[in-house]
Every structure is written in C-alpha cells, then in structure tokens.
Amino acid sequence: MLIRNPAGKYSCDLNHCHKNAKPALLKEFKKMKNFTKSCGGNLDFNIDRKGMVIPNPTKKGNSNNCTKKNFSLDLNDHSDIKSLIGKK
C-alpha cells in the first residue's frame, strides 16, 4: 500500500495514490540532495497525524540513510500535494 497510516487522518485510494499522489511526492523528494541514492526511486510513504511524510526505502540496506531526520516533507507546506490525498 502506498500510504500506510491506519490510525491517522490521511488516507488515499490505492489506484489514485499511484497515479496522482505518489508522483507528486516523488517529485518533491527528488529535489532533496542524494534522495534517490539513499532511499531508492520507487518507494512507499508514511504520513503521520501532523502531515509529515516519511519515505520507506525500497532498496535493502538503505534504511540507515533514508531516515525521517534526513528526508521528510511537511504536507502543510505543500497544499497542492495535500489536496491529492483525501482526509478521513
């Protein structure tokens, strides 16, 4: 599943996420230096209750470099992406 947050307020239809939300998130994350090298190019995301987006690395062994401290995105600063993700 693209956005895993069962206890949070953000949810998204899987098909809609893959076509709309995921490309928008990847576009923003790829602007960050060394993001693709550290986290991979086709990853999933978690969104916490406050709207912080945290990547889940797809490449084995990348979990040490692909951390919330190094890579995170606040949906409150990106209303265009936030509008793509439905609220419960």
N, C-alpha and C positions, 0 to 999 in steps of 0.2 A: 504494500500500500504506500502511496506517495506521502501523504501527510498523516502521521500517526500521533494522535492526541486524544485518546478516548475520554480523559477526564477534563479536557479543556473546552474552550468555547469555539474553536475553529475546526471546521470540517469541510470536506470537499468531495464531490463525486469523483471517483477514480478516473473515469474517462475524461471528464472536464479538467481534472488536475494535470493529466499527462499532456493534454492538448494546449492548455492555456496557462495554468499557474506554474507548472514546472519550468517551461521555457523562460518565463519572466523571472523566476527566482534564479535560475542558472545564469541568465544574462547579468543580473546584478552581482552575483557571487563571483563570476569570472572576471569582473573588474578588479577584484582583490588580488594583490600580488601573490603568486605561487598557489592559487586556489586549486587549479586543475591538477597540478603536480602533487599537492598534498592530499586532496580529497577524491580525485577521480573526476571523470567527465559526465557520468550518468548515475547520479546518486539520489537518495531519498532525503526527505527533510522532516524534522520535528518542529512543531510550533508550540511554545509554551503558552500559558494563560495570558501572559502580558504581551504576547505578539512577537516574541523573539524567535527567529527562525534559525535553527541549528542544523547543519548538514550531517548526514550519516554516510561515512565513506564506503565506497563500493570495492575499492582495492584492498586486499588483505595486507595488513601491516601499516595502513595509513592512519589508523585510529590515534596514534601518538601525535601526529602532526595536524590532523583535522579535528581540532577541538573548538569548543564554544569560545574559549579565550582568543583563539586565532581567527576564527571565522564565525561571525553571527550577523544577522540582519534584523533590524527592528521594523516590523510591519507598519508601525505608527509613523515612520519616516517615509514610507512608500505606499501612499494611498492608492496608487494605480494597481499595485500587486494585491494589496489588501482587498480591493473590490473584486478581485478574481476568486477569492476564497470566501465561501459562504460562512455565515455565522449560524450556530445552533440557536 
